[in-house]
Amino acid sequence: MQAVDPAPTAVVAAATTWAEFPKIWGPMLDQVWSFLRGDAPEGLYKQGHNVMLYKDDVPNVEVGVQVSRSFDPTGHVVASALPGGLVATATHTGPIAQIGDTHQAVREWGTANGYRLAGPHWEIYGDPDPSTGHFDVEVFWSLVAP
C-alpha cells in the first residue's frame, strides 16, 4: 500500500466490453503514439510509459502514454491523468496472459488488510528487456481506507 500522485497522460478513451477490449486497445494506443510523434506540443512526451486505466467494470477505459503535462485535445487523443491517492500495487513479471493473477493478488491483499477497492485500477507498462523482450507491468488498485 502506498500513496501516489496523479500522473498526466495522453489517451484515447472508450466504453467497451471485456470481450471487445483486447481487439481495440492496440489501435487506441497507436492513435496516441501517432499524435506524440506528430502533432504533440514540444516536450509533452519525455520518457513516459504505456498505460491502461480501467475506470470501472463497464469497462470505461483509457489507453495511452504518460506525458509531462496537460494539452489541448487532438482528434480522439485527450489529456487525462492516472488517479492519485491510496493504492495497492504489485509488479507483474510473468507472461502478460497471466496479468489477471496479479490483479487478483492485489485485490485480495487490499480486502484482507481492511481496505475497500475504490474502483479505478490501472497498469503501467515497463520498458522491454532487450535480451528477452519481456517487460514488467506495475498494477495499481485505488483503495478507500477503513
DALIN-V572342 format. One record per helix or strand of 2 or more residues. SS is the DSSP state (@ for helix, = for strand). FROM is the first residue (numbers start at 1). TO is the last residue. If there is no record, write none. Layout:
ss=SS from=FROM to=TO
ss=SS from=FROM to=TO
//
This chain:
ss== from=2 to=4
ss== from=7 to=15
ss=@ from=18 to=37
ss== from=50 to=54
ss== from=60 to=66
ss== from=77 to=82
ss== from=85 to=92
ss=@ from=96 to=112
ss== from=116 to=125
ss== from=137 to=144
//
